[in-house]
Amino acid sequence: MSAAYALMPLPPIGSTIDNRAQITPAMLVRNMTSFERLVSAGAGADYNPTTLNIALKIATIYGESPQLAEHLLAMGGNLQADLNTDIPPLIISLASQGKPQMMQWLLAQGTDPNSRFSTPANRRYYNLAGGPPFYSYLLDATPLLLFANLHTR
């Protein structure tokens, strides 16, 4: 569930409803077998572009193999979809959390390994429960550097 919250657009300031909670179970699967079971049971039958793109991003970042991501692409998913301007691009998210097999797959889809990302200024710190601010951000980060740091620990 936290994956969907991280990838979906933030609610407008002052909104009392957080639309990120409106997700379908089929958006959260990480492998083709689970996806097929959910769809055959009626989940995800009404995929709209946003739902499909969220499912694709989750399958790419947290997936066990490229099979589900390839299926979602064939259904009309878009790896370049910008679901939330405050979160890192797909390749940056994958580089910081994903599996080597998924990174190879994403690069084979034509994603730029030299792209750079900096966390937006309004997302560089968190103030948890009134404690001191916690700073966490990227400045001019490249996906391959992040990926190398993750997999050489």
N, CA, C and O atoms as a GROMACS GRO file, in nm:
protein
  612
    1MET      N    1   0.082  -0.118   0.000
    1MET     CA    2   0.000   0.000   0.000
    1MET      C    3   0.087   0.125   0.000
    1MET      O    4   0.054   0.224  -0.066
    2SER      N    5   0.198   0.123   0.074
    2SER     CA    6   0.283   0.242   0.078
    2SER      C    7   0.341   0.272  -0.060
    2SER      O    8   0.369   0.388  -0.090
    3ALA      N    9   0.359   0.170  -0.144
    3ALA     CA   10   0.409   0.194  -0.279
    3ALA      C   11   0.311   0.278  -0.358
    3ALA      O   12   0.352   0.370  -0.429
    4ALA      N   13   0.182   0.248  -0.348
    4ALA     CA   14   0.081   0.327  -0.419
    4ALA      C   15   0.079   0.469  -0.366
    4ALA      O   16   0.067   0.563  -0.445
    5TYR      N   17   0.091   0.487  -0.236
    5TYR     CA   18   0.092   0.622  -0.180
    5TYR      C   19   0.212   0.702  -0.231
    5TYR      O   20   0.202   0.822  -0.254
    6ALA      N   21   0.325   0.635  -0.249
    6ALA     CA   22   0.445   0.704  -0.295
    6ALA      C   23   0.437   0.744  -0.441
    6ALA      O   24   0.501   0.841  -0.482
    7LEU      N   25   0.359   0.673  -0.520
    7LEU     CA   26   0.355   0.699  -0.664
    7LEU      C   27   0.238   0.783  -0.711
    7LEU      O   28   0.241   0.838  -0.821
    8MET      N   29   0.134   0.794  -0.630
    8MET     CA   30   0.016   0.866  -0.673
    8MET      C   31   0.028   1.014  -0.639
    8MET      O   32   0.102   1.052  -0.548
    9PRO      N   33  -0.046   1.099  -0.713
    9PRO     CA   34  -0.040   1.243  -0.686
    9PRO      C   35  -0.087   1.276  -0.545
    9PRO      O   36  -0.177   1.212  -0.491
   10LEU      N   37  -0.025   1.377  -0.486
   10LEU     CA   38  -0.065   1.422  -0.353
   10LEU      C   39  -0.202   1.490  -0.361
   10LEU      O   40  -0.235   1.549  -0.464
   11PRO      N   41  -0.282   1.483  -0.254
   11PRO     CA   42  -0.410   1.554  -0.255
   11PRO      C   43  -0.385   1.705  -0.251
   11PRO      O   44  -0.281   1.749  -0.202
   12PRO      N   45  -0.480   1.784  -0.302
   12PRO     CA   46  -0.463   1.930  -0.297
   12PRO      C   47  -0.452   1.977  -0.152
   12PRO      O   48  -0.509   1.917  -0.062
   13ILE      N   49  -0.377   2.086  -0.132
   13ILE     CA   50  -0.363   2.143   0.002
   13ILE      C   51  -0.503   2.182   0.051
   13ILE      O   52  -0.580   2.244  -0.022
   14GLY      N   53  -0.534   2.146   0.174
   14GLY     CA   54  -0.664   2.176   0.232
   14GLY      C   55  -0.770   2.071   0.205
   14GLY      O   56  -0.881   2.080   0.257
   15SER      N   57  -0.737   1.971   0.125
   15SER     CA   58  -0.832   1.865   0.094
   15SER      C   59  -0.850   1.775   0.216
   15SER      O   60  -0.752   1.741   0.284
   16THR      N   61  -0.973   1.737   0.245
   16THR     CA   62  -0.999   1.648   0.358
   16THR      C   63  -0.999   1.502   0.315
   16THR      O   64  -1.004   1.413   0.400
   17ILE      N   65  -0.994   1.476   0.184
   17ILE     CA   66  -0.995   1.340   0.132
   17ILE      C   67  -0.863   1.312   0.062
   17ILE      O   68  -0.818   1.391  -0.021
   18ASP      N   69  -0.802   1.201   0.095
   18ASP     CA   70  -0.678   1.161   0.030
   18ASP      C   71  -0.713   1.054  -0.072
   18ASP      O   72  -0.734   0.938  -0.036
   19ASN      N   73  -0.719   1.092  -0.200
   19ASN     CA   74  -0.759   1.001  -0.306
   19ASN      C   75  -0.660   0.887  -0.329
   19ASN      O   76  -0.690   0.792  -0.400
   20ARG      N   77  -0.541   0.896  -0.270
   20ARG     CA   78  -0.445   0.789  -0.290
   20ARG      C   79  -0.493   0.659  -0.228
   20ARG      O   80  -0.441   0.552  -0.262
   21ALA      N   81  -0.591   0.665  -0.140
   21ALA     CA   82  -0.643   0.543  -0.078
   21ALA      C   83  -0.737   0.469  -0.174
   21ALA      O   84  -0.775   0.355  -0.146
   22GLN      N   85  -0.774   0.531  -0.285
   22GLN     CA   86  -0.865   0.469  -0.380
   22GLN      C   87  -0.786   0.390  -0.482
   22GLN      O   88  -0.763   0.435  -0.595
   23ILE      N   89  -0.744   0.272  -0.442
   23ILE     CA   90  -0.662   0.188  -0.529
   23ILE      C   91  -0.730   0.053  -0.545
   23ILE      O   92  -0.817   0.016  -0.466
   24THR      N   93  -0.689  -0.020  -0.646
   24THR     CA   94  -0.745  -0.153  -0.667
   24THR      C   95  -0.641  -0.257  -0.626
   24THR      O   96  -0.521  -0.230  -0.633
   25PRO      N   97  -0.685  -0.374  -0.584
   25PRO     CA   98  -0.588  -0.477  -0.544
   25PRO      C   99  -0.491  -0.512  -0.656
   25PRO      O  100  -0.374  -0.541  -0.630
   26ALA      N  101  -0.538  -0.511  -0.780
   26ALA     CA  102  -0.451  -0.549  -0.892
   26ALA      C  103  -0.337  -0.450  -0.913
   26ALA      O  104  -0.241  -0.482  -0.984
   27MET      N  105  -0.346  -0.330  -0.852
   27MET     CA  106  -0.237  -0.234  -0.864
   27MET      C  107  -0.117  -0.273  -0.779
   27MET      O  108  -0.007  -0.224  -0.801
   28LEU      N  109  -0.137  -0.361  -0.683
   28LEU     CA  110  -0.034  -0.388  -0.584
   28LEU      C  111   0.038  -0.520  -0.604
   28LEU      O  112   0.127  -0.554  -0.525
   29VAL      N  113   0.004  -0.595  -0.706
   29VAL     CA  114   0.069  -0.725  -0.724
   29VAL      C  115   0.210  -0.708  -0.777
   29VAL      O  116   0.245  -0.607  -0.838
   30ARG      N  117   0.292  -0.811  -0.750
   30ARG     CA  118   0.432  -0.805  -0.791
   30ARG      C  119   0.471  -0.916  -0.886
   30ARG      O  120   0.586  -0.925  -0.927
   31ASN      N  121   0.374  -1.002  -0.921
   31ASN     CA  122   0.407  -1.109  -1.015
   31ASN      C  123   0.285  -1.142  -1.100
   31ASN      O  124   0.172  -1.111  -1.064
   32MET      N  125   0.309  -1.205  -1.212
   32MET     CA  126   0.206  -1.232  -1.311
   32MET      C  127   0.098  -1.327  -1.258
   32MET      O  128  -0.020  -1.308  -1.288
   33THR      N  129   0.136  -1.427  -1.181
   33THR     CA  130   0.040  -1.523  -1.128
   33THR      C  131  -0.064  -1.454  -1.040
   33THR      O  132  -0.183  -1.478  -1.056
   34SER      N  133  -0.019  -1.370  -0.949
   34SER     CA  134  -0.111  -1.297  -0.862
   34SER      C  135  -0.200  -1.204  -0.943
   34SER      O  136  -0.320  -1.192  -0.917
   35PHE      N  137  -0.141  -1.137  -1.041
   35PHE     CA  138  -0.218  -1.046  -1.126
   35PHE      C  139  -0.330  -1.121  -1.198
   35PHE      O  140  -0.444  -1.076  -1.199
   36GLU      N  141  -0.297  -1.234  -1.259
   36GLU     CA  142  -0.398  -1.312  -1.333
   36GLU      C  143  -0.508  -1.361  -1.240
   36GLU      O  144  -0.625  -1.361  -1.277
   37ARG      N  145  -0.471  -1.403  -1.119
   37ARG     CA  146  -0.572  -1.447  -1.022
   37ARG      C  147  -0.668  -1.333  -0.986
   37ARG      O  148  -0.789  -1.353  -0.982
   38LEU      N  149  -0.614  -1.215  -0.961
   38LEU     CA  150  -0.699  -1.101  -0.925
   38LEU      C  151  -0.789  -1.059  -1.040
   38LEU      O  152  -0.907  -1.032  -1.020
   39VAL      N  153  -0.734  -1.053  -1.160
   39VAL     CA  154  -0.813  -1.012  -1.275
   39VAL      C  155  -0.923  -1.115  -1.303
   39VAL      O  156  -1.036  -1.077  -1.335
   40SER      N  157  -0.892  -1.244  -1.291
   40SER     CA  158  -0.996  -1.345  -1.315
   40SER      C  159  -1.105  -1.340  -1.209
   40SER      O  160  -1.218  -1.383  -1.234
   41ALA      N  161  -1.073  -1.286  -1.092
   41ALA     CA  162  -1.173  -1.270  -0.986
   41ALA      C  163  -1.248  -1.138  -0.999
   41ALA      O  164  -1.336  -1.109  -0.918
   42GLY      N  165  -1.214  -1.057  -1.101
   42GLY     CA  166  -1.286  -0.932  -1.124
   42GLY      C  167  -1.214  -0.807  -1.082
   42GLY      O  168  -1.265  -0.697  -1.107
   43ALA      N  169  -1.100  -0.817  -1.020
   43ALA     CA  170  -1.025  -0.698  -0.979
   43ALA      C  171  -0.953  -0.639  -1.099
   43ALA      O  172  -0.896  -0.713  -1.180
   44GLY      N  173  -0.954  -0.509  -1.110
   44GLY     CA  174  -0.878  -0.443  -1.215
   44GLY      C  175  -0.938  -0.451  -1.353
   44GLY      O  176  -0.871  -0.417  -1.451
   45ALA      N  177  -1.062  -0.495  -1.364
   45ALA     CA  178  -1.125  -0.507  -1.495
   45ALA      C  179  -1.149  -0.370  -1.558
   45ALA      O  180  -1.160  -0.359  -1.680
   46ASP      N  181  -1.156  -0.268  -1.477
   46ASP     CA  182  -1.184  -0.133  -1.527
   46ASP      C  183  -1.060  -0.043  -1.518
   46ASP      O  184  -1.068   0.069  -1.467
   47TYR      N  185  -0.948  -0.092  -1.568
   47TYR     CA  186  -0.825  -0.014  -1.563
   47TYR      C  187  -0.842   0.117  -1.639
   47TYR      O  188  -0.880   0.118  -1.756
   48ASN      N  189  -0.812   0.226  -1.572
   48ASN     CA  190  -0.802   0.355  -1.640
   48ASN      C  191  -0.653   0.385  -1.653
   48ASN      O  192  -0.572   0.316  -1.591
   49PRO      N  193  -0.614   0.485  -1.730
   49PRO     CA  194  -0.470   0.510  -1.751
   49PRO      C  195  -0.391   0.532  -1.623
   49PRO      O  196  -0.278   0.484  -1.611
   50THR      N  197  -0.447   0.604  -1.526
   50THR     CA  198  -0.373   0.629  -1.402
   50THR      C  199  -0.351   0.499  -1.325
   50THR      O  200  -0.240   0.472  -1.280
   51THR      N  201  -0.456   0.419  -1.312
   51THR     CA  202  -0.445   0.291  -1.241
   51THR      C  203  -0.343   0.201  -1.311
   51THR      O  204  -0.260   0.139  -1.246
   52LEU      N  205  -0.350   0.195  -1.442
   52LEU     CA  206  -0.260   0.110  -1.519
   52LEU      C  207  -0.114   0.156  -1.501
   52LEU      O  208  -0.025   0.073  -1.484
   53ASN      N  209  -0.091   0.286  -1.505
   53ASN     CA  210   0.045   0.338  -1.491
   53ASN      C  211   0.100   0.320  -1.350
   53ASN      O  212   0.220   0.297  -1.332
   54ILE      N  213   0.014   0.330  -1.249
   54ILE     CA  214   0.058   0.304  -1.112
   54ILE      C  215   0.094   0.157  -1.097
   54ILE      O  216   0.197   0.124  -1.038
   55ALA      N  217   0.010   0.069  -1.151
   55ALA     CA  218   0.039  -0.074  -1.146
   55ALA      C  219   0.171  -0.104  -1.216
   55ALA      O  220   0.250  -0.186  -1.168
   56LEU      N  221   0.195  -0.039  -1.330
   56LEU     CA  222   0.319  -0.060  -1.405
   56LEU      C  223   0.440  -0.014  -1.324
   56LEU      O  224   0.541  -0.084  -1.319
   57LYS      N  225   0.430   0.101  -1.262
   57LYS     CA  226   0.543   0.151  -1.183
   57LYS      C  227   0.570   0.061  -1.063
   57LYS      O  228   0.686   0.034  -1.031
   58ILE      N  229   0.465   0.015  -0.996
   58ILE     CA  230   0.484  -0.074  -0.881
   58ILE      C  231   0.546  -0.205  -0.927
   58ILE      O  232   0.637  -0.257  -0.862
   59ALA      N  233   0.497  -0.259  -1.039
   59ALA     CA  234   0.552  -0.385  -1.091
   59ALA      C  235   0.698  -0.369  -1.131
   59ALA      O  236   0.776  -0.463  -1.119
   60THR      N  237   0.735  -0.251  -1.179
   60THR     CA  238   0.873  -0.227  -1.220
   60THR      C  239   0.965  -0.210  -1.099
   60THR      O  240   1.073  -0.268  -1.095
   61ILE      N  241   0.923  -0.132  -1.002
   61ILE     CA  242   1.008  -0.105  -0.885
   61ILE      C  243   1.015  -0.224  -0.790
   61ILE      O  244   1.123  -0.259  -0.743
   62TYR      N  245   0.902  -0.285  -0.763
   62TYR     CA  246   0.897  -0.390  -0.662
   62TYR      C  247   0.876  -0.531  -0.720
   62TYR      O  248   0.867  -0.628  -0.646
   63GLY      N  249   0.868  -0.541  -0.852
   63GLY     CA  250   0.837  -0.668  -0.916
   63GLY      C  251   0.945  -0.774  -0.903
   63GLY      O  252   1.062  -0.744  -0.881
   64GLU      N  253   0.900  -0.898  -0.917
   64GLU     CA  254   0.991  -1.012  -0.907
   64GLU      C  255   1.058  -1.044  -1.041
   64GLU      O  256   1.166  -1.101  -1.044
   65SER      N  257   0.993  -1.007  -1.152
   65SER     CA  258   1.048  -1.029  -1.285
   65SER      C  259   0.981  -0.931  -1.381
   65SER      O  260   0.878  -0.874  -1.347
   66PRO      N  261   1.036  -0.911  -1.500
   66PRO     CA  262   0.978  -0.818  -1.597
   66PRO      C  263   0.845  -0.865  -1.658
   66PRO      O  264   0.778  -0.787  -1.726
   67GLN      N  265   0.806  -0.988  -1.636
   67GLN     CA  266   0.688  -1.044  -1.703
   67GLN      C  267   0.562  -0.959  -1.680
   67GLN      O  268   0.492  -0.928  -1.775
   68LEU      N  269   0.534  -0.922  -1.556
   68LEU     CA  270   0.414  -0.844  -1.528
   68LEU      C  271   0.427  -0.704  -1.588
   68LEU      O  272   0.331  -0.653  -1.646
   69ALA      N  273   0.543  -0.642  -1.575
   69ALA     CA  274   0.562  -0.508  -1.632
   69ALA      C  275   0.542  -0.510  -1.783
   69ALA      O  276   0.480  -0.420  -1.839
   70GLU      N  277   0.594  -0.612  -1.849
   70GLU     CA  278   0.575  -0.624  -1.995
   70GLU      C  279   0.427  -0.640  -2.029
   70GLU      O  280   0.380  -0.582  -2.127
   71HIS      N  281   0.354  -0.717  -1.950
   71HIS     CA  282   0.211  -0.736  -1.973
   71HIS      C  283   0.136  -0.602  -1.956
   71HIS      O  284   0.049  -0.570  -2.036
   72LEU      N  285   0.170  -0.528  -1.853
   72LEU     CA  286   0.104  -0.398  -1.829
   72LEU      C  287   0.138  -0.298  -1.939
   72LEU      O  288   0.055  -0.216  -1.976
   73LEU      N  289   0.260  -0.304  -1.991
   73LEU     CA  290   0.295  -0.220  -2.106
   73LEU      C  291   0.209  -0.256  -2.226
   73LEU      O  292   0.160  -0.168  -2.297
   74ALA      N  293   0.190  -0.386  -2.250
   74ALA     CA  294   0.108  -0.432  -2.362
   74ALA      C  295  -0.038  -0.389  -2.345
   74ALA      O  296  -0.109  -0.372  -2.444
   75MET      N  297  -0.082  -0.373  -2.221
   75MET     CA  298  -0.219  -0.328  -2.194
   75MET      C  299  -0.234  -0.178  -2.216
   75MET      O  300  -0.345  -0.126  -2.213
   76GLY      N  301  -0.122  -0.107  -2.239
   76GLY     CA  302  -0.129   0.037  -2.263
   76GLY      C  303  -0.061   0.121  -2.157
   76GLY      O  304  -0.073   0.243  -2.159
   77GLY      N  305   0.010   0.058  -2.066
   77GLY     CA  306   0.082   0.134  -1.963
   77GLY      C  307   0.193   0.218  -2.025
   77GLY      O  308   0.241   0.187  -2.134
   78ASN      N  309   0.232   0.323  -1.955
   78ASN     CA  310   0.332   0.417  -2.005
   78ASN      C  311   0.442   0.434  -1.900
   78ASN      O  312   0.417   0.488  -1.792
   79LEU      N  313   0.563   0.389  -1.933
   79LEU     CA  314   0.674   0.403  -1.840
   79LEU      C  315   0.712   0.548  -1.815
   79LEU      O  316   0.775   0.579  -1.713
   80GLN      N  317   0.676   0.638  -1.904
   80GLN     CA  318   0.710   0.779  -1.891
   80GLN      C  319   0.601   0.860  -1.822
   80GLN      O  320   0.617   0.981  -1.804
   81ALA      N  321   0.491   0.796  -1.782
   81ALA     CA  322   0.380   0.869  -1.720
   81ALA      C  323   0.429   0.941  -1.595
   81ALA      O  324   0.500   0.884  -1.513
   82ASP      N  325   0.392   1.067  -1.582
   82ASP     CA  326   0.429   1.149  -1.467
   82ASP      C  327   0.309   1.153  -1.373
   82ASP      O  328   0.218   1.234  -1.391
   83LEU      N  329   0.309   1.066  -1.273
   83LEU     CA  330   0.195   1.055  -1.183
   83LEU      C  331   0.202   1.153  -1.068
   83LEU      O  332   0.099   1.189  -1.010
   84ASN      N  333   0.320   1.196  -1.034
   84ASN     CA  334   0.338   1.284  -0.920
   84ASN      C  335   0.469   1.360  -0.939
   84ASN      O  336   0.577   1.299  -0.937
   85THR      N  337   0.461   1.489  -0.958
   85THR     CA  338   0.581   1.568  -0.986
   85THR      C  339   0.674   1.578  -0.866
   85THR      O  340   0.790   1.617  -0.881
   86ASP      N  341   0.626   1.543  -0.746
   86ASP     CA  342   0.709   1.552  -0.627
   86ASP      C  343   0.788   1.426  -0.597
   86ASP      O  344   0.865   1.423  -0.501
   87ILE      N  345   0.772   1.322  -0.677
   87ILE     CA  346   0.847   1.199  -0.653
   87ILE      C  347   0.951   1.180  -0.762
   87ILE      O  348   0.938   1.238  -0.871
   88PRO      N  349   1.052   1.102  -0.735
   88PRO     CA  350   1.156   1.079  -0.836
   88PRO      C  351   1.101   1.005  -0.958
   88PRO      O  352   1.002   0.933  -0.948
   89PRO      N  353   1.165   1.024  -1.073
   89PRO     CA  354   1.127   0.947  -1.192
   89PRO      C  355   1.143   0.797  -1.165
   89PRO      O  356   1.213   0.756  -1.072
   90LEU      N  357   1.078   0.717  -1.246
   90LEU     CA  358   1.077   0.572  -1.229
   90LEU      C  359   1.217   0.514  -1.216
   90LEU      O  360   1.242   0.432  -1.128
   91ILE      N  361   1.309   0.554  -1.303
   91ILE     CA  362   1.444   0.496  -1.299
   91ILE      C  363   1.516   0.528  -1.169
   91ILE      O  364   1.595   0.446  -1.121
   92ILE      N  365   1.493   0.644  -1.111
   92ILE     CA  366   1.555   0.680  -0.983
   92ILE      C  367   1.496   0.594  -0.871
   92ILE      O  368   1.570   0.544  -0.786
   93SER      N  369   1.363   0.577  -0.871
   93SER     CA  370   1.300   0.492  -0.770
   93SER      C  371   1.349   0.349  -0.780
   93SER      O  372   1.379   0.285  -0.679
   94LEU      N  373   1.358   0.298  -0.901
   94LEU     CA  374   1.406   0.161  -0.922
   94LEU      C  375   1.552   0.148  -0.879
   94LEU      O  376   1.591   0.048  -0.819
   95ALA      N  377   1.632   0.248  -0.911
   95ALA     CA  378   1.775   0.244  -0.876
   95ALA      C  379   1.796   0.239  -0.725
   95ALA      O  380   1.893   0.180  -0.678
   96SER      N  381   1.706   0.300  -0.649
   96SER     CA  382   1.726   0.304  -0.504
   96SER      C  383   1.660   0.188  -0.431
   96SER      O  384   1.685   0.168  -0.312
   97GLN      N  385   1.575   0.108  -0.500
   97GLN     CA  386   1.505   0.001  -0.430
   97GLN      C  387   1.491  -0.129  -0.508
   97GLN      O  388   1.457  -0.231  -0.450
   98GLY      N  389   1.516  -0.126  -0.637
   98GLY     CA  390   1.481  -0.239  -0.722
   98GLY      C  391   1.584  -0.348  -0.736
   98GLY      O  392   1.692  -0.344  -0.677
   99LYS      N  393   1.548  -0.446  -0.816
   99LYS     CA  394   1.633  -0.562  -0.842
   99LYS      C  395   1.713  -0.540  -0.971
   99LYS      O  396   1.666  -0.472  -1.062
  100PRO      N  397   1.834  -0.597  -0.978
  100PRO     CA  398   1.916  -0.582  -1.099
  100PRO      C  399   1.843  -0.625  -1.227
  100PRO      O  400   1.857  -0.559  -1.330
  101GLN      N  401   1.768  -0.733  -1.221
  101GLN     CA  402   1.696  -0.782  -1.338
  101GLN      C  403   1.596  -0.677  -1.389
  101GLN      O  404   1.579  -0.660  -1.510
  102MET      N  405   1.530  -0.607  -1.296
  102MET     CA  406   1.433  -0.505  -1.337
  102MET      C  407   1.504  -0.381  -1.394
  102MET      O  408   1.452  -0.317  -1.486
  103MET      N  409   1.621  -0.348  -1.341
  103MET     CA  410   1.696  -0.235  -1.395
  103MET      C  411   1.741  -0.265  -1.538
  103MET      O  412   1.733  -0.179  -1.625
  104GLN      N  413   1.789  -0.388  -1.562
  104GLN     CA  414   1.829  -0.427  -1.698
  104GLN      C  415   1.709  -0.416  -1.792
  104GLN      O  416   1.722  -0.367  -1.905
  105TRP      N  417   1.594  -0.460  -1.747
  105TRP     CA  418   1.473  -0.454  -1.829
  105TRP      C  419   1.435  -0.309  -1.860
  105TRP      O  420   1.405  -0.276  -1.975
  106LEU      N  421   1.438  -0.223  -1.758
  106LEU     CA  422   1.400  -0.083  -1.778
  106LEU      C  423   1.497  -0.014  -1.875
  106LEU      O  424   1.453   0.063  -1.961
  107LEU      N  425   1.625  -0.041  -1.863
  107LEU     CA  426   1.722   0.018  -1.955
  107LEU      C  427   1.699  -0.034  -2.097
  107LEU      O  428   1.718   0.041  -2.193
  108ALA      N  429   1.659  -0.160  -2.112
  108ALA     CA  430   1.631  -0.217  -2.244
  108ALA      C  431   1.508  -0.152  -2.307
  108ALA      O  432   1.489  -0.159  -2.429
  109GLN      N  433   1.423  -0.088  -2.225
  109GLN     CA  434   1.306  -0.017  -2.277
  109GLN      C  435   1.341   0.123  -2.327
  109GLN      O  436   1.255   0.194  -2.379
  110GLY      N  437   1.468   0.162  -2.313
  110GLY     CA  438   1.513   0.291  -2.365
  110GLY      C  439   1.520   0.402  -2.262
  110GLY      O  440   1.537   0.518  -2.298
  111THR      N  441   1.508   0.369  -2.136
  111THR     CA  442   1.518   0.471  -2.031
  111THR      C  443   1.662   0.522  -2.024
  111THR      O  444   1.756   0.444  -2.035
  112ASP      N  445   1.677   0.652  -2.005
  112ASP     CA  446   1.809   0.716  -2.006
  112ASP      C  447   1.884   0.689  -1.875
  112ASP      O  448   1.841   0.736  -1.769
  113PRO      N  449   1.994   0.616  -1.880
  113PRO     CA  450   2.069   0.587  -1.757
  113PRO      C  451   2.147   0.708  -1.706
  113PRO      O  452   2.198   0.706  -1.594
  114ASN      N  453   2.157   0.813  -1.786
  114ASN     CA  454   2.232   0.932  -1.747
  114ASN      C  455   2.143   1.045  -1.700
  114ASN      O  456   2.191   1.156  -1.676
  115SER      N  457   2.012   1.019  -1.686
  115SER     CA  458   1.922   1.123  -1.638
  115SER      C  459   1.962   1.164  -1.497
  115SER      O  460   2.024   1.086  -1.424
  116ARG      N  461   1.927   1.284  -1.460
  116ARG     CA  462   1.963   1.335  -1.327
  116ARG      C  463   1.836   1.381  -1.256
  116ARG      O  464   1.739   1.423  -1.319
  117PHE      N  465   1.840   1.371  -1.123
  117PHE     CA  466   1.724   1.410  -1.043
  117PHE      C  467   1.768   1.481  -0.917
  117PHE      O  468   1.866   1.441  -0.852
  118SER      N  469   1.696   1.587  -0.882
  118SER     CA  470   1.713   1.655  -0.754
  118SER      C  471   1.577   1.662  -0.686
  118SER      O  472   1.477   1.696  -0.750
  119THR      N  473   1.572   1.629  -0.559
  119THR     CA  474   1.448   1.635  -0.484
  119THR      C  475   1.397   1.780  -0.483
  119THR      O  476   1.476   1.872  -0.458
  120PRO      N  477   1.267   1.802  -0.509
  120PRO     CA  478   1.214   1.938  -0.503
  120PRO      C  479   1.238   1.999  -0.364
  120PRO      O  480   1.235   1.928  -0.263
  121ALA      N  481   1.262   2.129  -0.360
  121ALA     CA  482   1.296   2.197  -0.234
  121ALA      C  483   1.190   2.176  -0.126
  121ALA      O  484   1.224   2.166  -0.008
  122ASN      N  485   1.063   2.168  -0.165
  122ASN     CA  486   0.957   2.153  -0.065
  122ASN      C  487   0.944   2.010  -0.012
  122ASN      O  488   0.857   1.983   0.071
  123ARG      N  489   1.029   1.919  -0.059
  123ARG     CA  490   1.023   1.778  -0.015
  123ARG      C  491   1.155   1.731   0.046
  123ARG      O  492   1.180   1.610   0.053
  124ARG      N  493   1.239   1.824   0.090
  124ARG     CA  494   1.373   1.786   0.137
  124ARG      C  495   1.383   1.762   0.287
  124ARG      O  496   1.489   1.720   0.335
  125TYR      N  497   1.279   1.787   0.362
  125TYR     CA  498   1.285   1.760   0.504
  125TYR      C  499   1.149   1.717   0.556
  125TYR      O  500   1.046   1.745   0.495
  126TYR      N  501   1.151   1.649   0.670
  126TYR     CA  502   1.030   1.600   0.733
  126TYR      C  503   1.039   1.636   0.881
  126TYR      O  504   1.146   1.629   0.941
  127ASN      N  505   0.929   1.674   0.937
  127ASN     CA  506   0.924   1.704   1.078
  127ASN      C  507   0.831   1.601   1.142
  127ASN      O  508   0.709   1.615   1.135
  128LEU      N  509   0.889   1.498   1.203
  128LEU     CA  510   0.811   1.388   1.257
  128LEU      C  511   0.770   1.413   1.401
  128LEU      O  512   0.855   1.430   1.488
  129ALA      N  513   0.642   1.416   1.426
  129ALA     CA  514   0.585   1.428   1.561
  129ALA      C  515   0.647   1.541   1.642
  129ALA      O  516   0.676   1.525   1.760
  130GLY      N  517   0.668   1.654   1.578
  130GLY     CA  518   0.719   1.770   1.649
  130GLY      C  519   0.866   1.763   1.686
  130GLY      O  520   0.918   1.853   1.752
  131GLY      N  521   0.935   1.658   1.644
  131GLY     CA  522   1.077   1.646   1.674
  131GLY      C  523   1.160   1.732   1.581
  131GLY      O  524   1.106   1.811   1.505
  132PRO      N  525   1.289   1.716   1.587
  132PRO     CA  526   1.375   1.794   1.497
  132PRO      C  527   1.354   1.750   1.352
  132PRO      O  528   1.321   1.635   1.326
  133PRO      N  529   1.374   1.840   1.259
  133PRO     CA  530   1.356   1.805   1.117
  133PRO      C  531   1.454   1.696   1.074
  133PRO      O  532   1.569   1.693   1.118
  134PHE      N  533   1.408   1.610   0.989
  134PHE     CA  534   1.489   1.504   0.931
  134PHE      C  535   1.509   1.540   0.785
  134PHE      O  536   1.412   1.548   0.709
  135TYR      N  537   1.633   1.562   0.743
  135TYR     CA  538   1.663   1.600   0.606
  135TYR      C  539   1.703   1.477   0.525
  135TYR      O  540   1.788   1.399   0.566
  136SER      N  541   1.640   1.462   0.410
  136SER     CA  542   1.669   1.350   0.322
  136SER      C  543   1.638   1.391   0.180
  136SER      O  544   1.522   1.414   0.146
  137TYR      N  545   1.740   1.401   0.096
  137TYR     CA  546   1.715   1.444  -0.041
  137TYR      C  547   1.830   1.406  -0.133
  137TYR      O  548   1.939   1.372  -0.089
  138LEU      N  549   1.801   1.414  -0.262
  138LEU     CA  550   1.900   1.388  -0.366
  138LEU      C  551   1.930   1.518  -0.439
  138LEU      O  552   1.840   1.598  -0.463
  139LEU      N  553   2.056   1.539  -0.474
  139LEU     CA  554   2.095   1.654  -0.555
  139LEU      C  555   2.171   1.603  -0.677
  139LEU      O  556   2.279   1.546  -0.665
  140ASP      N  557   2.113   1.625  -0.793
  140ASP     CA  558   2.177   1.590  -0.919
  140ASP      C  559   2.221   1.443  -0.922
  140ASP      O  560   2.329   1.410  -0.970
  141ALA      N  561   2.135   1.356  -0.871
  141ALA     CA  562   2.167   1.213  -0.863
  141ALA      C  563   2.144   1.144  -0.996
  141ALA      O  564   2.053   1.179  -1.071
  142THR      N  565   2.227   1.045  -1.025
  142THR     CA  566   2.209   0.964  -1.144
  142THR      C  567   2.165   0.824  -1.102
  142THR      O  568   2.207   0.776  -0.997
  143PRO      N  569   2.082   0.758  -1.183
  143PRO     CA  570   2.031   0.626  -1.143
  143PRO      C  571   2.141   0.521  -1.128
  143PRO      O  572   2.134   0.439  -1.036
  144LEU      N  573   2.239   0.522  -1.213
  144LEU     CA  574   2.340   0.416  -1.205
  144LEU      C  575   2.428   0.431  -1.082
  144LEU      O  576   2.473   0.331  -1.026
  145LEU      N  577   2.453   0.554  -1.038
  145LEU     CA  578   2.528   0.574  -0.916
  145LEU      C  579   2.448   0.525  -0.794
  145LEU      O  580   2.503   0.458  -0.707
  146LEU      N  581   2.319   0.559  -0.790
  146LEU     CA  582   2.234   0.510  -0.682
  146LEU      C  583   2.230   0.359  -0.680
  146LEU      O  584   2.240   0.297  -0.574
  147PHE      N  585   2.214   0.299  -0.798
  147PHE     CA  586   2.203   0.154  -0.809
  147PHE      C  587   2.333   0.085  -0.765
  147PHE      O  588   2.329  -0.016  -0.695
  148ALA      N  589   2.445   0.141  -0.806
  148ALA     CA  590   2.575   0.085  -0.765
  148ALA      C  591   2.592   0.093  -0.614
  148ALA      O  592   2.643  -0.001  -0.554
  149ASN      N  593   2.550   0.204  -0.553
  149ASN     CA  594   2.561   0.216  -0.408
  149ASN      C  595   2.472   0.114  -0.337
  149ASN      O  596   2.512   0.059  -0.234
  150LEU      N  597   2.355   0.089  -0.389
  150LEU     CA  598   2.262  -0.007  -0.328
  150LEU      C  599   2.316  -0.148  -0.334
  150LEU      O  600   2.301  -0.224  -0.238
  151HIS      N  601   2.378  -0.184  -0.445
  151HIS     CA  602   2.418  -0.322  -0.466
  151HIS      C  603   2.564  -0.353  -0.435
  151HIS      O  604   2.612  -0.462  -0.465
  152THR      N  605   2.635  -0.257  -0.376
  152THR     CA  606   2.774  -0.285  -0.336
  152THR      C  607   2.790  -0.281  -0.185
  152THR      O  608   2.903  -0.282  -0.135
  153ARG      N  609   2.682  -0.276  -0.113
  153ARG     CA  610   2.689  -0.273   0.034
  153ARG      C  611   2.712  -0.410   0.089
  153ARG      O  612   2.721  -0.426   0.210
   0.00000   0.00000   0.00000
